[in-house]
């Protein structure tokens, strides 16, 4: 079992391990002091993380209609740029014009490194 091998290689025998209640963790970590917690649907701890992931998926599928490995980082960079500027809509044109004037020309080869 991969989880058990990982635990044996990574944890000291006296380690305390906290996980969710996934059955493979419960079985593989029985030799360790293992605490687990069942997370109920609707637990708001990671609500905004899930919202952000959903927004990234919608952006990529709506804009590019899928992902390609070669340009994956560029997709995420563009999403991050748009996300970080979402409240600057009144300044969008002037900031874009300045960025264009202040930048140098990049060819396709440079963009895909």
PyMOL commands that set and color helices and strands:
alter all, ss='L'
color gray80, all
select helices_A, chain A and resi 2-10+23-28+44-64+69-84+89-102+108-111
alter helices_A, ss='H'
color red, helices_A
select strands_A, chain A and resi 16-20+33-37
alter strands_A, ss='S'
color yellow, strands_A
deselect
rebuild
show_as cartoon
